[in-house]
Amino acid sequence: MAKETSVEVQIESRKLKLTNLEKILYPEVGFTKAQVIDYYTRIAPAILPHTRDHPLTLKRYPNGVDAEFFYEKNCPKHRPPWVETATVWSGGNNRDMYYCMAQDVPTLVWLAQIATLEFHTSLSMAKNLPQPRTLVFDLDPGPPATIVECCRIGMMLRDVFLEHGLESCAKTSGSKGLQLYVPLNTAVDYNQTKVVSKGLAQLFEERHPDLVVHKQLKELRKGRVLIDWSQNDQYKTTVNVYSLRARARPTVSTPVTWAEVEKCLKTGDPSTLVFDSDQVLARVAKLGDLFEPVVKKKQKLPRSLLQLTGGAPAVEKMANRRRSMGGGRFPPQKGRTGRMERTEKGLE
């Protein structure tokens, strides 16, 4: 057995001990832990604006993408003292949870050192969990559909938002699908984003039943695109832009232009929207952060969109119910718990 190697490094003002740098985490292409650390170090200027101040769920692969993995909600107790955490009340566990927050380059390196390949973040900032910063759709193709079909639906959704005065951004999931983000960064709550997202998903299914489903039942999804609206929830997390994915190759959840989405649909070639870590670093060097509007652009959710989706009465009903309950910071959750309310290690 090879002797474990370690090296001490200083990143900014922090000292870290890095171990097992030669360990291969992506066996098919021989991508090592050292390369994972290098990627997150180099992508830091682009990813940090999107992780900073957001509760972070870790998806860790200690023995590589072909071995067992686990989600970790509570930030590991052996974390360095300078790693910041967000306190989030868990109704499911009836206690506070302490999520890591990726605030700086040393924290990114430490997270990569403990084999965090995927970063899954809340749509809210820790200081105001009931307020989503964005409205999100995860477009997931049911085979034999691919990301090409997701592009068609993504462009249709984009056009609906444009009709109501809202701009949106697209990124690959880094896996099979496409994700659409509508920047808000204004006073809004999940009651509103949830009824709009669900209403649009249902509307698209009614108008295009051969193309779209809004329920996650596998028997409904063959050859169609699931418009997953359910990510618009205070207790769920979504894969962060620029996060690696645990695929055969070190693919990345990559922001793309709408011109690239249109090209993928026109050519019918799914490979045009697959990017690995080296390609993403080159894209950022050339194009900058295409997802910058998601953190900077301020847009109000128009009432016309609530009316289109039949959501206005539902929002008012939920608002009245919440006021009658005292408008608590963390309303009681019934039924199935969301991702941010699962067990400490959040095994899924």
C-alpha positions in Angstrom: 0.0 0.0 0.0 1.3 3.4 -1.0 2.2 5.7 1.9 -0.2 8.6 2.3 1.5 11.8 1.3 0.6 15.3 2.6 1.7 18.8 2.0 1.1 22.0 3.9 0.1 25.1 1.8 -0.7 28.7 2.6 -3.6 30.2 0.7 -4.2 33.8 1.4 -3.7 34.0 5.1 -4.7 30.4 5.9 -2.6 27.3 6.3 -4.1 24.0 5.1 -2.9 20.4 5.1 -3.6 18.6 1.8 -3.5 14.8 1.6 -3.8 12.0 -0.9 -3.3 14.4 -3.8 -2.6 11.5 -6.2 -5.9 9.8 -5.4 -7.9 9.3 -8.6 -11.5 10.6 -8.2 -12.6 10.3 -11.8 -11.2 6.8 -12.8 -12.3 6.9 -16.4 -10.1 9.9 -17.2 -7.6 9.7 -14.4 -8.7 13.0 -12.9 -7.1 13.3 -9.4 -7.9 15.0 -6.2 -5.0 17.5 -6.9 -6.8 18.4 -10.1 -10.1 18.9 -8.3 -8.4 21.3 -5.9 -6.7 23.1 -8.7 -10.0 23.5 -10.6 -11.8 25.0 -7.6 -8.8 27.3 -6.9 -8.8 28.6 -10.4 -12.6 29.0 -10.8 -12.8 30.8 -7.4 -13.3 34.3 -8.9 -16.3 33.1 -10.8 -17.9 30.7 -8.3 -17.5 32.6 -5.1 -20.1 35.4 -5.9 -22.6 32.5 -6.3 -21.8 30.6 -3.1 -21.0 33.5 -0.8 -23.5 33.8 2.1 -25.6 30.8 0.8 -26.0 27.7 3.0 -24.1 24.9 1.3 -24.9 21.2 1.1 -21.8 19.1 0.4 -21.9 16.1 -1.9 -18.7 14.1 -1.0 -17.0 11.3 -2.9 -14.1 10.2 -0.6 -13.2 7.3 -2.9 -14.1 8.7 -6.3 -17.2 9.0 -8.5 -17.6 5.2 -8.9 -17.7 4.6 -5.1 -20.2 5.5 -2.4 -21.0 9.2 -1.8 -23.0 11.1 0.8 -24.7 14.4 1.2 -23.5 16.4 4.2 -25.7 19.1 5.7 -24.0 19.9 8.9 -20.6 21.4 8.3 -18.0 18.8 9.5 -16.9 19.3 13.1 -13.3 18.9 12.1 -13.6 22.0 9.9 -11.0 24.8 10.4 -12.1 27.5 12.8 -12.2 30.1 10.0 -14.8 28.2 7.9 -18.0 30.2 8.3 -21.4 28.5 8.9 -25.1 29.3 8.5 -27.5 28.4 11.2 -30.7 26.9 9.8 -33.6 25.5 11.9 -34.6 22.0 10.9 -38.2 21.1 11.7 -37.5 17.5 10.7 -34.7 17.2 13.2 -36.2 19.7 15.7 -32.8 21.5 16.0 -30.5 23.9 14.4 -28.3 22.7 11.6 -25.0 24.4 10.8 -24.3 24.6 7.0 -20.9 25.4 5.6 -20.6 28.6 3.5 -18.0 28.9 0.8 -16.9 32.4 1.4 -13.3 32.5 0.2 -10.6 30.6 -1.7 -9.2 28.8 1.4 -12.7 27.4 2.1 -13.0 26.2 -1.4 -9.7 24.4 -1.2 -10.6 22.8 2.2 -13.9 21.6 0.7 -12.1 20.0 -2.2 -9.6 18.5 0.2 -12.4 16.6 1.9 -13.5 15.3 -1.5 -16.5 17.6 -2.0 -17.0 17.3 -5.7 -20.5 18.9 -5.9 -21.7 22.1 -4.3 -25.4 22.4 -3.7 -26.6 25.7 -2.5 -29.8 27.3 -1.2 -31.6 29.8 -3.4 -31.6 32.1 -0.4 -28.9 33.9 1.6 -28.4 32.7 5.1 -29.4 36.1 6.6 -32.9 35.9 4.9 -33.9 32.3 4.3 -37.5 33.0 3.4 -36.5 35.2 0.5 -35.3 33.5 -2.7 -32.8 35.4 -4.8 -33.9 33.6 -8.0 -36.7 31.6 -9.6 -35.4 28.3 -11.0 -36.5 25.6 -13.4 -34.6 22.3 -13.7 -35.3 20.8 -17.1 -34.7 17.1 -17.0 -35.1 14.9 -20.1 -36.7 11.5 -20.0 -34.9 9.1 -22.4 -34.7 9.0 -25.3 -35.1 12.8 -24.9 -31.8 14.7 -24.3 -30.7 18.2 -23.5 -31.7 19.1 -27.0 -35.4 18.8 -26.1 -34.6 20.7 -22.9 -33.3 23.5 -25.0 -36.6 23.8 -26.8 -38.5 24.0 -23.6 -36.0 26.4 -22.1 -36.3 28.8 -25.0 -40.1 28.6 -24.7 -39.9 29.5 -21.0 -37.5 32.3 -21.7 -39.9 33.8 -24.2 -42.8 33.7 -21.6 -40.6 35.6 -19.1 -39.6 38.1 -21.8 -43.3 38.7 -22.5 -43.6 39.7 -18.9 -40.5 41.9 -18.8 -38.2 39.4 -17.1 -34.7 38.3 -18.3 -33.4 34.8 -17.6 -30.1 32.9 -17.7 -29.4 29.4 -18.7 -26.8 26.8 -17.5 -26.3 23.2 -18.0 -26.9 20.9 -15.0 -23.5 19.3 -15.8 -25.4 16.1 -16.0 -28.2 15.5 -18.5 -30.3 18.6 -18.4 -30.6 22.4 -18.6 -31.5 24.8 -15.9 -33.2 28.2 -16.2 -32.7 31.0 -13.6 -34.7 34.1 -13.4 -32.8 36.7 -11.3 -35.0 38.5 -8.7 -32.8 39.9 -5.9 -35.9 41.9 -4.7 -38.5 41.5 -2.0 -40.3 38.2 -2.9 -41.1 35.0 -1.1 -41.3 31.3 -1.9 -45.1 31.4 -1.9 -44.9 33.5 -5.0 -42.0 31.8 -6.8 -43.5 28.4 -6.1 -46.9 29.1 -7.5 -45.5 30.8 -10.6 -43.1 27.9 -11.3 -45.6 25.2 -10.7 -48.3 27.1 -12.6 -46.0 27.5 -15.6 -45.0 23.9 -15.5 -48.7 22.8 -15.5 -49.5 25.3 -18.2 -46.8 24.0 -20.4 -47.9 20.4 -19.8 -51.5 21.3 -20.8 -50.4 23.1 -24.0 -47.6 20.7 -24.9 -48.5 17.2 -23.5 -46.3 15.5 -26.0 -43.2 17.5 -24.9 -43.6 18.3 -21.2 -44.5 16.8 -17.8 -44.6 18.5 -14.5 -44.8 15.4 -12.2 -41.7 13.3 -11.5 -43.4 10.0 -12.1 -41.0 7.9 -14.4 -43.8 6.4 -16.3 -44.9 9.8 -17.5 -41.5 11.1 -18.5 -40.4 8.9 -21.4 -39.4 11.1 -24.3 -40.6 14.2 -22.5 -39.0 17.0 -20.5 -39.8 17.2 -16.8 -40.1 20.9 -15.8 -39.0 20.5 -12.2 -40.5 23.5 -10.4 -40.1 22.0 -7.0 -36.6 23.5 -6.4 -38.3 26.8 -5.5 -38.5 25.9 -1.9 -36.8 27.3 1.2 -35.7 23.8 2.3 -34.2 22.6 -1.0 -30.8 23.1 -2.7 -29.8 23.2 -6.3 -26.4 22.4 -7.9 -24.3 25.6 -7.9 -23.1 27.1 -11.1 -19.5 26.1 -11.8 -19.8 23.1 -9.6 -18.2 19.9 -10.8 -20.5 16.9 -11.3 -19.8 13.3 -10.4 -20.0 11.9 -13.9 -17.5 9.8 -15.8 -15.7 13.0 -16.8 -15.3 16.1 -14.6 -18.2 17.9 -16.2 -19.3 21.2 -14.8 -22.6 23.0 -14.4 -21.9 25.6 -17.0 -23.6 28.9 -17.8 -24.4 29.2 -21.5 -25.7 31.9 -23.8 -29.1 31.7 -25.3 -27.4 31.6 -28.7 -25.6 28.4 -27.6 -29.0 27.0 -26.5 -30.5 27.8 -29.8 -27.5 26.2 -31.7 -27.9 23.0 -29.7 -31.5 22.8 -30.6 -30.8 23.6 -34.3 -28.0 21.0 -34.7 -29.6 18.4 -32.5 -26.2 17.6 -31.0 -26.3 17.2 -27.2 -22.5 17.3 -27.0 -22.4 21.0 -27.9 -23.6 21.7 -24.3 -21.2 19.4 -22.4 -18.2 21.1 -20.8 -15.5 19.7 -18.6 -13.3 21.6 -16.1 -10.6 22.7 -18.5 -13.2 24.0 -21.0 -15.0 25.9 -18.4 -11.8 27.6 -17.1 -11.1 28.6 -20.8 -14.7 29.9 -21.2 -14.5 32.1 -18.1 -11.1 33.5 -19.2 -12.7 34.4 -22.5 -16.3 35.3 -21.7 -16.2 36.2 -18.0 -19.0 35.1 -15.7 -22.1 34.6 -17.9 -24.1 34.1 -14.8 -23.3 37.4 -13.2 -26.8 38.8 -13.8 -28.1 36.1 -11.4 -26.5 37.8 -8.5 -26.6 41.4 -9.7 -29.8 42.0 -11.7 -32.9 43.2 -9.8 -36.3 42.2 -11.2 -39.7 42.2 -9.6 -42.0 39.3 -10.1 -44.9 40.9 -12.0 -48.5 40.3 -11.0 -49.3 39.6 -14.7 -47.2 36.4 -14.4 -49.1 35.4 -11.2 -52.4 36.0 -13.1 -51.2 33.9 -16.1 -50.4 30.9 -13.9 -53.5 31.3 -11.7 -51.2 32.0 -8.8 -52.5 35.3 -7.5 -55.4 33.9 -5.4 -53.1 31.1 -4.1 -50.4 33.5 -3.0 -52.9 35.7 -1.2 -54.4 32.6 0.5 -51.0 31.4 1.7 -50.1 34.9 2.8 -53.3 35.1 4.9 -52.6 31.7 6.4 -49.1 32.7 7.3 -50.3 35.9 8.9 -52.8 34.0 11.0 -50.0 31.8 12.2 -48.0 34.7 13.3 -45.7 35.0 10.3 -43.0 32.8 11.9 -39.5 32.8 10.5 -39.6 29.1 9.9 -43.1 27.9 9.2 -44.0 24.4 10.1 -43.5 21.9 7.3 -46.0 19.1 6.7 -45.6 16.0 4.7 -42.4 15.1 2.9 -39.5 17.2 4.1 -37.3 19.1 1.7 -33.6 18.5 1.2 -32.5 21.0 3.8 -34.6 19.2 6.4 -33.2 15.7 6.1 -30.9 13.9 8.5 -27.6 15.3 9.5 -25.6 13.6 6.7 -28.6 14.0 4.4 -28.1 10.6 2.8 -30.1 10.4 -0.4 
